[in-house]
């Protein structure tokens, strides 16, 4: 379940999930999009938040991307089911809280 996703997320962020017992997760924002909408993740700064986890629920989506940048490095993640079997799987993206995100 979600513990597996949290463990994967910590690993992808370079943290050892077995050594971190105090990481807590909470739903901060739920975004429902319709055709043509852009994802807006304006998340209020939180003193104890160190990372953001974006979970795309299974859907038939044919476009869109999620851009994350830090300094001069940028990465683009696709939301499209053209590249991934989104109708059947959740997609997960994680980044540190001090990264900039756009869609």
N, CA and C atoms as a LAMMPS dump frame, in Angstrom:
ITEM: TIMESTEP
0
ITEM: NUMBER OF ATOMS
309
ITEM: BOX BOUNDS ff ff ff
-5.0000000000000000e+02 5.0000000000000000e+02
-5.0000000000000000e+02 5.0000000000000000e+02
-5.0000000000000000e+02 5.0000000000000000e+02
ITEM: ATOMS id mol type element x y z
1 1 1 N 0.804 -1.17 0
2 1 2 C 0 0 0
3 1 3 C 0.865 1.259 0
4 2 1 N 0.392 2.216 0.759
5 2 2 C 1.05 3.521 0.761
6 2 3 C 2.41 3.473 1.435
7 3 1 N 2.605 2.575 2.377
8 3 2 C 3.926 2.426 3.017
9 3 3 C 4.99 2.102 1.977
10 4 1 N 4.633 1.28 0.994
11 4 2 C 5.553 0.916 -0.075
12 4 3 C 5.909 2.149 -0.913
13 5 1 N 4.909 2.984 -1.202
14 5 2 C 5.139 4.218 -1.958
15 5 3 C 6.033 5.155 -1.157
16 6 1 N 5.767 5.28 0.138
17 6 2 C 6.581 6.148 0.994
18 6 3 C 8.024 5.651 1.048
19 7 1 N 8.212 4.359 1.171
20 7 2 C 9.55 3.78 1.181
21 7 3 C 10.268 4.058 -0.137
22 8 1 N 9.575 3.866 -1.268
23 8 2 C 10.153 4.143 -2.595
24 8 3 C 10.532 5.611 -2.707
25 9 1 N 9.655 6.482 -2.217
26 9 2 C 9.901 7.924 -2.29
27 9 3 C 11.152 8.305 -1.518
28 10 1 N 11.285 7.82 -0.293
29 10 2 C 12.46 8.125 0.517
30 10 3 C 13.726 7.623 -0.166
31 11 1 N 13.647 6.432 -0.747
32 11 2 C 14.792 5.873 -1.46
33 11 3 C 15.172 6.764 -2.642
34 12 1 N 14.181 7.211 -3.429
35 12 2 C 14.445 8.066 -4.593
36 12 3 C 15.007 9.429 -4.188
37 13 1 N 14.686 9.874 -2.979
38 13 2 C 15.223 11.139 -2.477
39 13 3 C 16.606 10.958 -1.853
40 14 1 N 17.114 9.723 -1.871
41 14 2 C 18.444 9.458 -1.336
42 14 3 C 18.473 9.219 0.156
43 15 1 N 17.336 8.897 0.733
44 15 2 C 17.236 8.662 2.167
45 15 3 C 16.996 7.18 2.414
46 16 1 N 17.555 6.65 3.483
47 16 2 C 17.376 5.248 3.812
48 16 3 C 16.09 5.082 4.617
49 17 1 N 15.057 4.47 4.011
50 17 2 C 13.767 4.325 4.711
51 17 3 C 13.876 3.582 6.037
52 18 1 N 14.834 2.677 6.173
53 18 2 C 14.976 1.911 7.413
54 18 3 C 15.529 2.761 8.555
55 19 1 N 16.243 3.83 8.221
56 19 2 C 16.833 4.681 9.246
57 19 3 C 15.922 5.835 9.64
58 20 1 N 14.882 6.058 8.865
59 20 2 C 14.003 7.202 9.124
60 20 3 C 12.664 6.692 9.623
61 21 1 N 12.454 6.805 10.898
62 21 2 C 11.205 6.336 11.504
63 21 3 C 10.218 7.478 11.711
64 22 1 N 10.703 8.721 11.713
65 22 2 C 9.847 9.838 12.077
66 22 3 C 9.2 10.547 10.884
67 23 1 N 9.356 10.023 9.681
68 23 2 C 8.732 10.665 8.517
69 23 3 C 7.236 10.409 8.559
70 24 1 N 6.485 11.489 8.488
71 24 2 C 5.033 11.394 8.468
72 24 3 C 4.526 11.928 7.141
73 25 1 N 3.387 11.443 6.707
74 25 2 C 2.779 11.937 5.48
75 25 3 C 1.369 12.422 5.796
76 26 1 N 0.958 13.444 5.061
77 26 2 C -0.405 13.948 5.21
78 26 3 C -0.847 14.548 3.888
79 27 1 N -2.117 14.41 3.6
80 27 2 C -2.676 14.971 2.383
81 27 3 C -2.746 16.478 2.539
82 28 1 N -2.092 17.165 1.643
83 28 2 C -2.042 18.625 1.695
84 28 3 C -3.007 19.238 0.692
85 29 1 N -3.125 18.591 -0.46
86 29 2 C -3.944 19.162 -1.516
87 29 3 C -4.425 18.051 -2.435
88 30 1 N -5.685 18.106 -2.809
89 30 2 C -6.259 17.183 -3.779
90 30 3 C -6.66 18.007 -4.996
91 31 1 N -6.123 17.648 -6.156
92 31 2 C -6.385 18.399 -7.38
93 31 3 C -7.115 17.496 -8.361
94 32 1 N -8.299 17.907 -8.792
95 32 2 C -9.047 17.19 -9.816
96 32 3 C -9.045 18.044 -11.076
97 33 1 N -8.587 17.465 -12.175
98 33 2 C -8.453 18.221 -13.413
99 33 3 C -9.426 17.729 -14.474
100 34 1 N -9.895 18.663 -15.271
101 34 2 C -10.708 18.337 -16.431
102 34 3 C -9.895 18.63 -17.679
103 35 1 N -10.39 18.213 -18.82
104 35 2 C -9.695 18.419 -20.083
105 35 3 C -9.307 19.895 -20.238
106 36 1 N -8.033 20.115 -20.559
107 36 2 C -7.529 21.475 -20.759
108 36 3 C -7.021 22.161 -19.509
109 37 1 N -7.263 21.59 -18.334
110 37 2 C -6.796 22.192 -17.08
111 37 3 C -5.296 21.999 -16.914
112 38 1 N -4.677 22.896 -16.172
113 38 2 C -3.264 22.781 -15.819
114 38 3 C -3.172 22.507 -14.326
115 39 1 N -2.241 21.657 -13.952
116 39 2 C -2.062 21.329 -12.535
117 39 3 C -1.351 22.474 -11.834
118 40 1 N -1.926 22.924 -10.73
119 40 2 C -1.339 23.996 -9.94
120 40 3 C -1.086 23.452 -8.542
121 41 1 N 0.172 23.386 -8.172
122 41 2 C 0.525 22.848 -6.854
123 41 3 C 1.033 23.932 -5.918
124 42 1 N 0.391 25.081 -5.919
125 42 2 C 0.795 26.122 -4.98
126 42 3 C 0.549 25.611 -3.569
127 43 1 N 1.601 25.111 -2.966
128 43 2 C 1.499 24.531 -1.633
129 43 3 C 2.057 25.517 -0.629
130 44 1 N 1.274 25.78 0.398
131 44 2 C 1.701 26.705 1.448
132 44 3 C 2.978 26.194 2.094
133 45 1 N 3.93 27.088 2.274
134 45 2 C 5.181 26.695 2.93
135 45 3 C 4.872 26.163 4.326
136 46 1 N 5.535 25.11 4.681
137 46 2 C 5.321 24.444 5.948
138 46 3 C 6.689 24.196 6.574
139 47 1 N 6.879 24.611 7.8
140 47 2 C 8.191 24.513 8.449
141 47 3 C 8.727 23.09 8.508
142 48 1 N 7.852 22.099 8.652
143 48 2 C 8.351 20.736 8.821
144 48 3 C 8.263 19.899 7.548
145 49 1 N 7.873 20.484 6.435
146 49 2 C 7.784 19.743 5.173
147 49 3 C 9.142 19.757 4.491
148 50 1 N 9.646 18.579 4.141
149 50 2 C 10.929 18.529 3.455
150 50 3 C 10.804 18.023 2.026
151 51 1 N 9.636 17.473 1.663
152 51 2 C 9.462 16.935 0.315
153 51 3 C 7.996 16.993 -0.1
154 52 1 N 7.785 16.885 -1.41
155 52 2 C 6.441 16.829 -1.989
156 52 3 C 6.314 15.522 -2.753
157 53 1 N 5.197 14.86 -2.569
158 53 2 C 4.896 13.628 -3.281
159 53 3 C 3.636 13.869 -4.101
160 54 1 N 3.725 13.666 -5.403
161 54 2 C 2.587 13.821 -6.301
162 54 3 C 2.173 12.436 -6.764
163 55 1 N 0.904 12.087 -6.559
164 55 2 C 0.381 10.791 -6.974
165 55 3 C -0.717 11.035 -8.008
166 56 1 N -0.515 10.49 -9.202
167 56 2 C -1.543 10.566 -10.238
168 56 3 C -2.317 9.267 -10.19
169 57 1 N -3.597 9.362 -9.891
170 57 2 C -4.439 8.178 -9.842
171 57 3 C -4.649 7.643 -11.257
172 58 1 N -5.009 6.367 -11.38
173 58 2 C -5.234 5.817 -12.717
174 58 3 C -6.244 6.651 -13.505
175 59 1 N -5.88 6.982 -14.739
176 59 2 C -6.76 7.794 -15.577
177 59 3 C -6.353 7.653 -17.034
178 60 1 N -7.264 8.031 -17.904
179 60 2 C -6.956 8.081 -19.326
180 60 3 C -6.608 9.536 -19.614
181 61 1 N -5.339 9.813 -19.688
182 61 2 C -4.831 11.167 -19.87
183 61 3 C -3.914 11.163 -21.087
184 62 1 N -4.104 12.107 -21.992
185 62 2 C -3.304 12.085 -23.224
186 62 3 C -2.34 13.249 -23.33
187 63 1 N -2.103 13.957 -22.274
188 63 2 C -1.154 15.063 -22.374
189 63 3 C -0.799 15.622 -21.017
190 64 1 N 0.057 16.593 -21.04
191 64 2 C 0.45 17.259 -19.814
192 64 3 C 1.77 16.757 -19.284
193 65 1 N 2.414 17.6 -18.514
194 65 2 C 3.668 17.227 -17.887
195 65 3 C 3.815 17.989 -16.583
196 66 1 N 4.724 17.539 -15.781
197 66 2 C 5.019 18.112 -14.482
198 66 3 C 6.505 18.438 -14.503
199 67 1 N 6.852 19.713 -14.39
200 67 2 C 8.239 20.15 -14.464
201 67 3 C 8.751 20.502 -13.073
202 68 1 N 9.917 19.98 -12.743
203 68 2 C 10.552 20.261 -11.464
204 68 3 C 11.936 20.814 -11.743
205 69 1 N 12.28 21.914 -11.071
206 69 2 C 13.609 22.484 -11.279
207 69 3 C 14.232 22.872 -9.94
208 70 1 N 15.557 22.826 -9.945
209 70 2 C 16.346 23.26 -8.796
210 70 3 C 17.623 23.857 -9.36
211 71 1 N 17.809 25.141 -9.149
212 71 2 C 18.966 25.816 -9.744
213 71 3 C 18.866 25.754 -11.254
214 72 1 N 19.902 25.254 -11.912
215 72 2 C 19.884 25.172 -13.372
216 72 3 C 19.505 23.784 -13.871
217 73 1 N 19.08 22.897 -12.986
218 73 2 C 18.667 21.552 -13.39
219 73 3 C 17.143 21.489 -13.464
220 74 1 N 16.637 20.843 -14.522
221 74 2 C 15.191 20.696 -14.682
222 74 3 C 14.862 19.293 -15.164
223 75 1 N 13.75 18.776 -14.695
224 75 2 C 13.291 17.456 -15.118
225 75 3 C 11.811 17.56 -15.453
226 76 1 N 11.416 16.919 -16.548
227 76 2 C 10.023 16.931 -16.974
228 76 3 C 9.453 15.515 -16.854
229 77 1 N 8.329 15.408 -16.164
230 77 2 C 7.662 14.127 -15.975
231 77 3 C 6.343 14.157 -16.73
232 78 1 N 6.069 13.118 -17.51
233 78 2 C 4.863 13.06 -18.328
234 78 3 C 3.683 12.504 -17.547
235 79 1 N 2.507 13.096 -17.765
236 79 2 C 1.259 12.583 -17.189
237 79 3 C 0.498 11.755 -18.213
238 80 1 N 1.044 11.58 -19.37
239 80 2 C 0.31 10.999 -20.488
240 80 3 C 0.233 9.482 -20.445
241 81 1 N -0.947 8.955 -20.724
242 81 2 C -1.101 7.502 -20.837
243 81 3 C -0.584 7.007 -22.185
244 82 1 N -0.177 7.928 -23.058
245 82 2 C 0.427 7.526 -24.324
246 82 3 C 1.778 6.857 -24.084
247 83 1 N 2.455 7.255 -22.998
248 83 2 C 3.781 6.728 -22.678
249 83 3 C 3.749 5.703 -21.544
250 84 1 N 2.708 5.753 -20.74
251 84 2 C 2.604 4.885 -19.571
252 84 3 C 1.181 4.335 -19.492
253 85 1 N 0.998 3.154 -18.937
254 85 2 C -0.349 2.587 -18.831
255 85 3 C -1.158 3.222 -17.7
256 86 1 N -1.381 4.535 -17.757
257 86 2 C -2.057 5.271 -16.692
258 86 3 C -3.468 4.773 -16.366
259 87 1 N -4.212 4.198 -17.326
260 87 2 C -5.548 3.731 -16.948
261 87 3 C -5.529 2.628 -15.897
262 88 1 N -4.367 2.003 -15.667
263 88 2 C -4.3 0.862 -14.773
264 88 3 C -3.362 1.046 -13.584
265 89 1 N -2.53 2.082 -13.591
266 89 2 C -1.525 2.249 -12.546
267 89 3 C -1.491 3.681 -12.037
268 90 1 N -1.084 3.828 -10.792
269 90 2 C -0.8 5.161 -10.252
270 90 3 C 0.603 5.551 -10.678
271 91 1 N 0.832 6.829 -10.873
272 91 2 C 2.166 7.356 -11.156
273 91 3 C 2.558 8.266 -10.011
274 92 1 N 3.827 8.212 -9.651
275 92 2 C 4.32 8.931 -8.487
276 92 3 C 5.515 9.789 -8.878
277 93 1 N 5.551 11.015 -8.379
278 93 2 C 6.705 11.902 -8.543
279 93 3 C 7.017 12.489 -7.169
280 94 1 N 8.289 12.63 -6.863
281 94 2 C 8.698 13.189 -5.573
282 94 3 C 9.838 14.167 -5.791
283 95 1 N 9.847 15.218 -4.992
284 95 2 C 10.958 16.175 -5.042
285 95 3 C 11.063 16.882 -3.699
286 96 1 N 12.232 17.436 -3.43
287 96 2 C 12.438 18.183 -2.194
288 96 3 C 11.612 19.464 -2.197
289 97 1 N 11.262 19.94 -1.01
290 97 2 C 10.378 21.091 -0.859
291 97 3 C 10.963 22.372 -1.452
292 98 1 N 12.286 22.485 -1.548
293 98 2 C 12.88 23.717 -2.075
294 98 3 C 13.004 23.719 -3.597
295 99 1 N 12.446 22.709 -4.263
296 99 2 C 12.421 22.696 -5.724
297 99 3 C 11.21 23.479 -6.218
298 100 1 N 11.34 24.001 -7.412
299 100 2 C 10.24 24.739 -8.05
300 100 3 C 9.493 23.775 -8.952
301 101 1 N 8.151 23.805 -8.92
302 101 2 C 7.368 22.931 -9.772
303 101 3 C 6.365 23.731 -10.603
304 102 1 N 6.156 23.258 -11.83
305 102 2 C 5.197 23.877 -12.747
306 102 3 C 4.553 22.778 -13.575
307 103 1 N 3.396 23.073 -14.13
308 103 2 C 2.796 22.13 -15.067
309 103 3 C 2.417 22.848 -16.35
